[in-house]
Amino acid sequence: MVRPSLVVILSDGIRGHLHQSRGVAHWIAAATGADVVERDVPRFSGMKRFLLMKVAARQLRHASKDESIRWLDRAGADAMLADLRNLAAEKMASRARADGDILALSAGSSAAPFTLAVGRALGAKTCVIMTPSVLGTDPFDFAILPEHDAPAGVRSGRTLATLATLGAPNAIVPERLAEAAGELLRRFPQGNPDAPAWAILVGGDDANYAVTPSWASKVLAPIIDRARDSGAEVYLTTSRRTSRETEDAITNIVRGCAFVRMVLLASADGYNPVPGMLGRCDRIFCTEDSVSMVSEAVTAGRRVVLLRVGRKKGLHMILQRLAFRLAALGMLPPRFVFGVPKFDAMFDRFRERGYLVEQTPSSIRSAQELPDASATVSGFNEAKRAAEWILNTTS
């Protein structure tokens, strides 16, 4: 079994990726007392990125220790490796543990080659979260993959061990939510401590979904009106993918609404309010484009009200629907289903477990009762489950 005394998180600078890694590392440290350190990997663009990350990185799949060290040197990570080597030596000496008592961990494609190379250079175990686009999961000791990327039961190549998670692992620690809520309220004081509080988590555009000003008018505005009628206070945040036009529309919708206690636009403020919102609010609305925010809310013990958004158009959406229909007819293996249909299947799993409900704009506008989304849920923590899986898997 793996019992690391040092966990090295290698980050590509993407906040969502870092939160996934931090979540798994936190629970490993809680179980073993391991130290956790974070290092940013070098980032490249243009031809250098292509040659180093797309071409040369392929050689890491079967690279030796010396070859891995040379790749890190080419990537400008020699100083980072020297620092980690010294840190590892100190930790091993202080704990009288053998070489190899290290776990290198990362999420996403950009940090994966560094994780593999550092692991080979230090004699460490390696773990990747999500499937790296160039390397795949084969060279890593452990792979943690969302079910919508690797359905349960599907092994990935020669990877020593693969775990499929429902949604994304995350850094939400339920025991810390009260503290996060306190910090939120220091920044954005509540008006009425006895009023119910609603959180609205708004995502943004990606290859599949569109969160537009029109969506804000049709879906978000009725929620704000219903909150006012219900005497609720509202805390709203956007994501880095939210367009400026949609942020402007949101700002206009909530203008003059004193009960909207917070509108935090990700483009203007680096503070992450989500843990505080989950600690403060008893009703959580979240757009469907953000699997990570849905997962965070359920990890916090909150049942999510899922808000549907616009769907992109084009050939890739036609292919998504075709793959889904062929799989439903038994003419295509389910693993070839991708995009929106695969995310919808994931949300169905959340709904089956009682973690999620849906609400339409018409039901919000009407006088009908809101779905029971204020009830708490329990038993969902994929980062903790992933950590326990790593620690209990025979290496």
C-alpha angles and dihedrals in degrees: 000000000000115000106168122191090193128042116191115200113199112200132200091198095256107131096214092052092049092050091054092051093044091052094055093041092051093058093044089053092046090055100041108022089241120165115241122210130179128211129181114228122223115269127215140186139196122008094346091058091049095049096043104034101030104032112022093037090065088070089063090073090081101013123140124229092266093046090051091051091051091051091051089050091052089049092054092247098116093107091049090051092049090050092050092045091054092045092049091050091052093049094046092048094048092050097035091233130148128254111274094048089122134097120205111202136182144154126223135020103282096060096039098085090051091049092052094044094046090048092053092044094050098035089243133148114253132216129184127194112211122006114291110231097225106027101034116203098287099099096048127089093222133021125191109196131177112242089241087063098037115013116222113281096027112119119206114226118282096337108141092230135000127194123193115210131197103242120335129319110244144183097251110130108188092208090061098050095092090056091048090050090053091054091048092052092049088058097037110023119211119244098211119020090200095053120102113252127222126197121205116194111192120193128188150224123320137150092294109025138051124203101191138174087254090056090051090054095047101039111016099044094058090051090053090049092049091049089055092050091047094050091241128150116228132217114188133182135175131209132241088258094059109111120239090240091056092046089053090051091050091049090053093048094054097038110128094011103127091184089064095088097181138023106175114183111203091213091062106034130043094200113115106223098174099096090048092047090051090050094047104037130071097193119053124194116189133175117241095238092072110072089168095057092046089051092048092052094050091046087055089057096254125133108230129227102214116216117203117221136190122298123226118240130223144083094306090059091049090052091049092055092045093052090049093051093047090050091049089054091049092246095114131038111255091239089073092063108105144167123017097358090055092049089048089054089052091052088050088058091051090049093049089056092049094249097117143038131180131226130192126213090245092057091048092052094046126077093247119123117272114247116265097270098139094074116106122237130203144193099056119116113129095176090057092045090050092050092050090048092053092048093049100042115104108241 
